[in-house]
Amino acid sequence: QVQLVESGGGLVQAGGSLRLSCAASGSTFSIRAVGWYRQAPGKQRELVAVIGNGGSTNYADSVKGRFTISRDNAKNTVYLQMNSLKPEDTAVYYCNAKPWSGYESDYWGQGTQVTVSS
């Protein structure tokens, strides 16, 4: 089992920055990748960014050049640095961990609200 706890959300003006943190505990050795998803009201949850165990990263087109995902293995924590925020970035952001095993379901955090005012 893996537990994920997000922090760092809040209210920010357009053009501002926030950094989200996702702290993992439990059987973290079973995880091959950690990502951030977001869900805005009335919309489907979408992938924002993901980082693999080897450090490879992937971003949604809408956040490329503005968001950066990184990890601190010593702290079992993944970060999402969000710069140049736009009102359309407003959503609940969820941390996701993908296990190596295909028999195991993804793990999710409880979510953290990010609100960007215009």
Stockholm file with secondary structure:
# STOCKHOLM 1.0

chainA/1-118         QVQLVESGGGLVQAGGSLRLSCAASGSTFSIRAVGWYRQAPGKQRELVAVIGNGGSTNYADSVKGRFTISRDNAKNTVYLQMNSLKPEDTAVYYCNAKPWSGYESDYWGQGTQVTVSS
#=GR chainA/1-118 SS CEEEEEECCEEEETTCCEEEEEEEEESGGGEEEEEEEEECTTSCCEEEEEEETTSCEEECTTTTTTEEEEEEGGGTEEEEEECSCCGGGCEEEEEEEEESCTTSCCEECCCEEEEEEC
#=GC SS_cons         CEEEEEECCEEEETTCCEEEEEEEEESGGGEEEEEEEEECTTSCCEEEEEEETTSCEEECTTTTTTEEEEEEGGGTEEEEEECSCCGGGCEEEEEEEEESCTTSCCEECCCEEEEEEC
//
